[in-house]
């Protein structure tokens, strides 16, 4: 299996922290030297291990933000 190369361009937010020190984070990441994308996933403290996550373009992240704002307006 090929090695996955990543570069965390910007750490944006820690969304939560598990009891074993792993943190769910929102970061801007370049995967395999590609254009950076926004990424939500669990990371070990040293950022050497990661869990499954999902990536978003800026446009997708804006749609998600708008959708979440609509949810809060309904409450």
Phi and psi restraints in degrees (value plus and minus 20) as a CYANA .aco file:
   2 UNK   PHI     -90.3   -50.3
   2 UNK   PSI     126.0   166.0
   3 UNK   PHI     -92.1   -52.1
   3 UNK   PSI     119.8   159.8
   4 UNK   PHI    -112.0   -72.0
   4 UNK   PSI     103.7   143.7
   5 UNK   PHI    -121.8   -81.8
   5 UNK   PSI     115.4   155.4
   6 UNK   PHI    -163.7  -123.7
   6 UNK   PSI     132.8   172.8
   7 UNK   PHI    -155.7  -115.7
   7 UNK   PSI      95.2   135.2
   8 UNK   PHI     -97.7   -57.7
   8 UNK   PSI      88.0   128.0
   9 UNK   PHI     -95.9   -55.9
   9 UNK   PSI     -63.3   -23.3
  10 UNK   PHI    -170.3  -130.3
  10 UNK   PSI     108.1   148.1
  11 UNK   PHI    -106.4   -66.4
  11 UNK   PSI     100.9   140.9
  12 UNK   PHI    -120.8   -80.8
  12 UNK   PSI     -69.1   -29.1
  13 UNK   PHI    -180.0  -140.0
  13 UNK   PSI     128.5   168.5
  14 UNK   PHI    -118.6   -78.6
  14 UNK   PSI      99.3   139.3
  15 UNK   PHI    -105.9   -65.9
  15 UNK   PSI     -54.0   -14.0
  16 UNK   PHI    -184.9  -144.9
  16 UNK   PSI     147.0   187.0
  17 UNK   PHI    -154.7  -114.7
  17 UNK   PSI     111.0   151.0
  18 UNK   PHI    -102.9   -62.9
  18 UNK   PSI     149.8   189.8
  19 UNK   PHI     -94.0   -54.0
  19 UNK   PSI     -28.3    11.7
  20 UNK   PHI    -124.0   -84.0
  20 UNK   PSI      -7.4    32.6
  21 UNK   PHI      71.9   111.9
  21 UNK   PSI     -27.6    12.4
  22 UNK   PHI     -93.6   -53.6
  22 UNK   PSI     124.6   164.6
  23 UNK   PHI    -144.4  -104.4
  23 UNK   PSI     117.3   157.3
  24 UNK   PHI    -105.9   -65.9
  24 UNK   PSI     100.4   140.4
  25 UNK   PHI    -146.6  -106.6
  25 UNK   PSI     132.3   172.3
  26 UNK   PHI    -126.0   -86.0
  26 UNK   PSI      98.7   138.7
  27 UNK   PHI    -154.5  -114.5
  27 UNK   PSI     140.4   180.4
  28 UNK   PHI    -119.7   -79.7
  28 UNK   PSI      98.4   138.4
  29 UNK   PHI    -151.7  -111.7
  29 UNK   PSI     120.9   160.9
  30 UNK   PHI    -120.0   -80.0
  30 UNK   PSI     100.0   140.0
  31 UNK   PHI    -120.7   -80.7
  31 UNK   PSI     106.1   146.1
  32 UNK   PHI      30.3    70.3
  32 UNK   PSI      25.6    65.6
  33 UNK   PHI      42.7    82.7
  33 UNK   PSI       0.4    40.4
  34 UNK   PHI    -108.9   -68.9
  34 UNK   PSI     154.6   194.6
  35 UNK   PHI     -78.9   -38.9
  35 UNK   PSI     123.3   163.3
  36 UNK   PHI     -83.5   -43.5
  36 UNK   PSI     126.8   166.8
  37 UNK   PHI    -152.3  -112.3
  37 UNK   PSI     139.0   179.0
  38 UNK   PHI    -102.4   -62.4
  38 UNK   PSI     118.5   158.5
  39 UNK   PHI    -157.3  -117.3
  39 UNK   PSI     112.1   152.1
  40 UNK   PHI    -139.2   -99.2
  40 UNK   PSI     100.8   140.8
  41 UNK   PHI    -186.2  -146.2
  41 UNK   PSI     146.8   186.8
  42 UNK   PHI    -103.5   -63.5
  42 UNK   PSI     120.4   160.4
  43 UNK   PHI    -151.0  -111.0
  43 UNK   PSI     124.9   164.9
  44 UNK   PHI     -90.7   -50.7
  44 UNK   PSI     146.9   186.9
  45 UNK   PHI     -77.8   -37.8
  45 UNK   PSI     -57.0   -17.0
  46 UNK   PHI    -111.1   -71.1
  46 UNK   PSI     -17.7    22.3
  47 UNK   PHI      39.8    79.8
  47 UNK   PSI       7.3    47.3
  48 UNK   PHI    -116.2   -76.2
  48 UNK   PSI     -41.0    -1.0
  49 UNK   PHI    -142.9  -102.9
  49 UNK   PSI     127.0   167.0
  50 UNK   PHI    -160.7  -120.7
  50 UNK   PSI     134.8   174.8
  51 UNK   PHI    -115.6   -75.6
  51 UNK   PSI    -198.5  -158.5
  52 UNK   PHI     -87.8   -47.8
  52 UNK   PSI     128.3   168.3
  53 UNK   PHI    -171.9  -131.9
  53 UNK   PSI    -188.1  -148.1
  54 UNK   PHI    -159.1  -119.1
  54 UNK   PSI     130.5   170.5
  55 UNK   PHI    -138.7   -98.7
  55 UNK   PSI     132.0   172.0
  56 UNK   PHI    -160.5  -120.5
  56 UNK   PSI     122.2   162.2
  57 UNK   PHI     -96.0   -56.0
  57 UNK   PSI     149.1   189.1
  58 UNK   PHI     -81.0   -41.0
  58 UNK   PSI     -59.9   -19.9
  59 UNK   PHI     -81.1   -41.1
  59 UNK   PSI     -63.8   -23.8
  60 UNK   PHI     -84.5   -44.5
  60 UNK   PSI     -59.1   -19.1
  61 UNK   PHI     -85.8   -45.8
  61 UNK   PSI     -55.8   -15.8
  62 UNK   PHI     -87.3   -47.3
  62 UNK   PSI     -59.6   -19.6
  63 UNK   PHI     -83.8   -43.8
  63 UNK   PSI     -62.5   -22.5
  64 UNK   PHI     -81.4   -41.4
  64 UNK   PSI     -65.6   -25.6
  65 UNK   PHI     -78.4   -38.4
  65 UNK   PSI     -68.7   -28.7
  66 UNK   PHI     -80.7   -40.7
  66 UNK   PSI     -60.3   -20.3
  67 UNK   PHI     -85.2   -45.2
  67 UNK   PSI     -60.5   -20.5
  68 UNK   PHI     -87.3   -47.3
  68 UNK   PSI     -58.1   -18.1
  69 UNK   PHI     -84.0   -44.0
  69 UNK   PSI     -59.4   -19.4
  70 UNK   PHI     -82.4   -42.4
  70 UNK   PSI     -58.7   -18.7
  71 UNK   PHI     -81.0   -41.0
  71 UNK   PSI     -63.9   -23.9
  72 UNK   PHI     -89.4   -49.4
  72 UNK   PSI     -48.2    -8.2
  73 UNK   PHI     -91.6   -51.6
  73 UNK   PSI     -44.7    -4.7
  74 UNK   PHI     -99.0   -59.0
  74 UNK   PSI     -39.3     0.7
